[in-house]
Amino acid sequence: MGMMTDELYFKPRLMVINDDQIAQIHAATLEVLERTGVKMTHKEGLEILGSAGARVNGDRVRIPGWMLEDAIRKSPSRIVLAKRTGERTVALERDKSYFGPSLDCVEYRDPETGERMPFRSDHVKVTAALCDALPSFDWCMTIGMADDVDPHIADRIIARNVMEYCEKPLVFCCKDANSVKDIYEMALLLCGGKEKFDQAPTIVQYAEPISPLVYYDPAVDKLIYCAENNIPLINFPAPQACGSAPATFAGAIVQASAESLSGLVLHQLVNPGAPFIYGAFTTIMDMRTSIFSYGANEMSLMTGALAQMAQHYQIPFFGTAGATDAKFCDAQAGAEAAFQCLSSAAIGSGLVHDCSSWMDHGFLASPEYMVLVNDIVESVKCYMQGIPVTKETLALDIIDKVGPGGHYLQEKHTMEHFRKIKYSKLFERMVNAKWVEGGSKRFEQRLNELTLEKMKHRPAPLSDEVIKELDRMQATWK
């Protein structure tokens, strides 16, 4: 038995494309950027690309393959993110997965009343605190739009509220580079300055090229500002197969990859080695309803292919899972979330967003759905740990001790290991008689009660001095 001393670990693994297909997709991406290129009107961006070797003709930029491959080599393969406390909690590299919520929902479902209403700034605080309370979520986003504040500064107020009510790393969306600057200054205040931020950033900027193959000026402004200041940037188009991308999955993947990587070229020209995160929200147009589907199986398939491309390029990835087209926390919502989350984890999808609040094709945030998907992600994380194989876990001595016909309930080995089994507070396993005796609580009632309990959580408060400085910053926003 001397050979059974070291742990043999195998992580469950899924692939949706093989090495030959990866090579074909990469070659096709090079062809799109060299032959078709992207549209850009940003003067500085055009000058940077043109002077580095891109072919610029008016607002069309065609990028040679060598420029893209040079940018890929310069881009870091590892990005570590930290909580506002400085604790390093997310290490984006290889096929690791870290789960978080969604952003920019327009409506909110109140778990106490069931009412659906416009998303407000108080809902931002509630959902941020709930994200902080849910252990399966490793990072947070600016979940809703805050309908009740000045739209000119709403993006910064939302970011401030999230940073106050959640300690976890923040992925944020905003309208322009001025907003990025203001949010960055808040992050520096909370984490203790630029030196600490550069060691492990606490915020990540989410920006979008427009499919197909268009960069609007504010997106380029944000890209350049983030590169200059080493703020991690997600360059994340949203191509819709049959609408803003080819109907074939391979074609949609190639276009998506070209859109994201074209931004990498400019990004690395501005500041070689600046942190960049690749990815795209690739899904379908449902031809029966014309919606941009968040629950389609094809979304997970294309996201998985792009995750494998990211691993091939050795660039961190921004993935998508846990979303649903359902309007309520029903069987459809649970099935779509579980399928997506397990698929993303098994492929290794980096920062996996939408795992808590994007319902009704990206329109609705629901605290109950956040709690449901947190439980699903917890199960997925347990599954992804695989089965450790050691002398201890093979348990040959205890099997021999108990022998045929015995039981393990009173054994020390059982007491040492049974807590590694996942026990959900949401999914019940009682026999019917015990369930009736316990009040006959259906799933929806248990979910609602657990949600209201989790919503009581608040993170450690910021100091009065920090709050006063945040107030001063907010007073200067224009």
N, C-alpha and C positions, 0 to 999 in steps of 0.2 A: 504493500500500500504506500510505499515511499514516494511514488510518482504523483500522489494526489495531494500535494501540499500547497500548490499555487492555484490561485483563482483563475478559472478560464471564463472570460467574459465575452459575450457576443451580443451586440446591439441589434435588435430586429431592424431589418433593412428592406426598403422598397426602391425599385428603379422603374421608371416609365419609359426611358430611352436608353439605348446601349451606346457603346463607345463610337461605333460607326455613325450612328445618328447624331451624336454630339459633334463629331467632326463635320458632318454635312450641314448642321445648323450653324456652326461657326463660319464655315465657308460661305453660306448663304447670307449671313449677317454682314460679312465683309463686302459681298457683292452689292447688297442694298446700300451700304454707306458709300461705296465707291461709285456706283452707277446712278442711284436715285438721290442719295443724300438727304439732307433735312432743310427745312425752311427756317431762316432766322433773320430778323431785322435789327437785332441789337448791334449797334455800331462797334462797341469795344469787343464783344464776342466775335464778330466777324473779323476784326483786325487781328485778334489773338490767333484764331484758327488759320487765317490766311497767311500770316507771317511764319507760322510753324509748318506749312506745307499743304494745307487743305486747298482745294480748288473752289474759290468763291466767285460766283457769277450772280451779281445782284443780291437777292435774298436766298439763293440756293447755295448750300455748302456741301461739297462732296469730299469725303474723308478717305484718304488712302489706307489700305489695310495695315501698312507698317505703322501709321500713326495710332491706330487703335491698339495694335499689339504692344506698342511701346507704352501706351497709357495703362494697359492691363498689367504689364510688368512693374510699373511704378506704384500702382495702387496697393495699399496695405492689405494683407490677407487676414489681419486680426484687428478688431476694434473692441476695446473694453469700455463698458458704460458703468456709471456709478449712481448710487442714490445721492440725494442732496447732502447726506451725512458723510459722503466720501467712501462709503462701503462699495467695493467693486463687486457687482452682482451679475453682470451680463458680459460674457466673453464670446463675441461673434467670430467664429472660425469654423472651418471645415463643415461638418454636417450637424452641428449643435442647433437646437431649437429652443427659443424663448418666447413665451406667449404673452400677448397683451391685447387690449381692447381696440376699439375703432375710433373714428374721428368724424366731426362735422355732421352729426345727426341733426335733423331738423325738428323732430318731435320726440316726446318723452311720454312713457306710460307710467303713471303713478301706481306703485304696488299696493298702496292702501285703498285707493278708490277704483282702480282699473281705468281711470280716465286717460285719454290720449290728448296731449296738449302741446303747444309750441315749447321748444326747449329753451329754458331760461338760465340765467347765471346761477341761481340757487341749485338748479339741477346739475350744473357743472361741478359744484362743490360736493353734492351728494354722490355723484357717480365717481368722482376722484377719490373720495374717502372710502367708498365701497371697493374700488380697485385696490387701494392700499390695504384693505382688510382681507382680500381674497388671496390666499397664499399661492395659488397656481399661476397667478399673473405676475410676471417678472418685471414688467414695465407698464407705463401708462401712456395714454394719448389725450388730446384735447377732444373729448367725446362729443360735445354738442356745440351748437352755433350761438347760443345766448341771444335770443330774440329781443330781450328787454334792455339792451345797452346800446350806446352809440355805435353804429356799424363801423365808423372810421377807426375806432380803437378796440372793437370787440375782440379781435384776435389776441391782443395783448392782455386784456382783462381775463379772457378765458385761460390763457397760459398762466397768468398769475394765480388765479383761483386753483388751478390744478396743482401748481407747485406748492401752494400753501396746504392743500388738503391731501396730498399724496407724496410720499418720500421717494418713490421709485423713479427710475430714469424716465424722461418725458420725450415722446415723439410728438412734435407739434406741426401744425399747418398754419400759415399766415399769408397775408396778401402781398407783401413786398419786402424789400431789403431793410427798410426803416423798421418794420415790425420785427424782423429777425434780430436787428441790432438791439432793440429794446428788450426783447426776450432773452437774448444772450447776456445783457447786462444784469438782468434779474438772476439768471443762473449763476453768474460769477459772484454776485452778492451772497447767494444762498450756499454755494459750495466752498467759499473762502478764497476766491481769486483765480486769476488766469493760470497760475502754475499748477494748482490742484485740478482745474478743469482740463488742462492739456494732458495730465496724467491719466484721467478717466472722465471723459465728458459726461455731463448729467442731462444734456438735451441733444436731440437729433432733429434736424430740419427735414420735413417731408415736402418735396416739390414734384411737379408733374409737367412733363412735355405733353402736348396735345396730339392725340392720335388722329390721323396718321402723320407722323414725322414733322411736327411743327413745334418750334420754341417761341413762346411769347416773351416779350421783353422783361416783365417782372420775374419770370422764372430764371432767366439768365442772370439778372441782378442778384437774386438770392444764391444761385450757384456760385457766382464769383465771390460774393461776400463770405459764404461758408468756407470756400476753399482757402481764402486769405486768412481766416481766423481759426482754421482747424476745427470747425463745427461739423460733425458728421452729417453727411447729406444723403438722403434717399432720393434717387432720381427715378420716378415711378409713374410711367404712363399707364393708361387704362384702355387698351385696345379691345374692341368688342367685335368678336368674330361675326361676320355677316353685315356689320355696320361700318365701323371705323377700322376694320382689319379684315383680311381675307377670311372666307368661310372655312377654309381648311385649318386644322389645328396647327400643323407645321408652319403654314404661312403666317398665322397670327403670332406664333412664338418667335419667328424670325423678325417680324416687324417690331414686336415688343422689345426684343433684345437689341435691335439696332437703335431704337428710340432711347433706351436707358444708357447704352454704351456710348452713344454719340455725346451725351452729357459728360461721361467719364473723360473723354478726350479733352474737352475744354477745361474741365475741373483739374486734371493733372497738369495741363499746360500752365494754369494759374499758379498752382502750388504742388509740385511733385511730392507724392507721399501723403497728401491730405486725405482724411478718411472719407471713403465713398461706399455707398451701399446700393447694390444693383437689384433690379426686380421690375415687375410689372403686374398690374391687375388684369390678367387675361381671362376673359369670360366670353359668354355668348350673348347675342341678341335672341331672346325667346321670340321666334317668328309668329307665335300665336298671340302674344301680348305686346311685343316690341320692347319689353323691359330689359334693362341691363341686369342680368341674373346674378345674384349673390349666392344662390343655393345650388347652382348647376354642378353636376359631377364633372363636366368638362372643365370647369374652372380649376378644380383640384388637379386634374390631369395636366393641364397646361402649366399651372403653378409648379407642379412637381418637375416637369421638364426644365423649366427655368431655374429651379433650385439646383438641379444637376449641372446646368450650364455654369451657375455661379461656383459650384465646387470645382468644376473643370478650370475655370478662370482663377480660382483661389481669391475670390472677392466676396465679402459678406453679402448676404441676401435678405431682402424684405419680402416675406411671403404673406399669404392670405389663407385663413381658415376660421371656422367657427361662426360664419355668417349664415343667414337664412333669408329666404323670401317669405317665410311665414309671418303672420301678423301677431301671433300669440305664442306662448310657450307650450306648444302642442307637440304631437308626435312628429310632424314634419320638421319643426325647429330642432328637436332633439336628434333626429336621424341625420339631418344635414350637417349639424355641428359636429356630431361624433365622427361621421365619415370624413369630413374635412380635416379635423384635428389629428386623427390617427394617420391619415395619409401624409399630412405635412410633417409630423414627427418622424415617421418611418423613412421619409426621404431626407429629412434634415433641412428645414426651411428657414433657418436663421431667426430673424425677428418675425414672428408670425402674428399679424394683426387681424383684427375683426373678431377676436375670440370672446367677445362678451356683449356686444351691444348692437351690432348692425342687423336689424330686422327689417322686413318689408322692403327688400332690395335697397338697403343703405339709408333708409329714411328715418327709422324709429330706434330709439335707445330705450332699453328696459332693464331696470335693476334686477328683476327676476331672471331675465335671460342671462345676465352677467353671472348670477349665482349658479344657474344651471350649467353654463359652459365651464365655469370654474371647476365644478365637480367632474365634468367630462374630461377636462384637461388633466386633472389630478389622476384619473384613471389611465389616461394616455401616458403620462409620465411614469406611472408604476409599470405599465406594460413595456415601455421603452428601456427599463432597467434590465430587461432580460432575466435570465436565470443564472445567478452566480453558482459556479461549480467548484467546490473546495472539499477538503476532507470533512470539514464540519457540516457543510450542507448536504453532502452525499449520505451522511447519517448512518453509515454501516454499523457502527458500534451500537447505536440506539435501536436499530432494526433488529440486531442480534439479541440485544437485552430483552426487548419486549417479546419477540418471538411470535410464532403463529398463534392467533386467537387472542392476543393481548390488546391493550390500548395505550395511547400516548398522552392522555389528558393530564396525568399527574407527573409527567416527566419534566425535569429541569430543562431539557433541550426544547420542549414545547414552550415553556415559559419564556425562554430566551429568544424565540423566533416568531411567535404568533403575531406580535405587534407589527411585523413587516407586511402583514395582509392589510389591504385598504378597506376601511369601514366607513361607508358614506353616511352622512347625516340626512341625506336626501332620498336615496334609493333604499327601500325597506325590503327585508328578507324574512319577515315573520310569517308563520303559518296563519291561516285565515282567522282562527279563533283568537289568537293573540292580537291580531290586527284589529278585530272588532272590539276586543277588551280594551285596547289602547285608544279607542275613540273613532275608529274607522276613517282615519284621515287619508284622503286621496292625495295623489301626487301633487296636484295644484295647490292644495292647502298646505302641505308640508313645505313646498317651494316658497309660498308666500310668507309663512312664518319664519323660515330660515333667512329669507331676504330681509325682512324687517329687523331681525336680530342682528344681522351683519351690518345693516345701515346705521347702527348706533356707534360704530367705530369712528374714532378720530385719531389722526397721527399725532406725534409729539408736536406741540405748538411752536411756532417761531417766536423768537424773542420780541419784546416791545420795540427794541431798537431796529430790528430788521423790518418789522411791520411799518414802522415810521418811515424808513428809507424806501420801502416799496410804495408807500403812499406818495412820497415826494416824487419818485420816478413816474408814477401814474399821472400826476398833475402836469407833467411836461409833455405827455404824449399828444400828438397832433394827427 
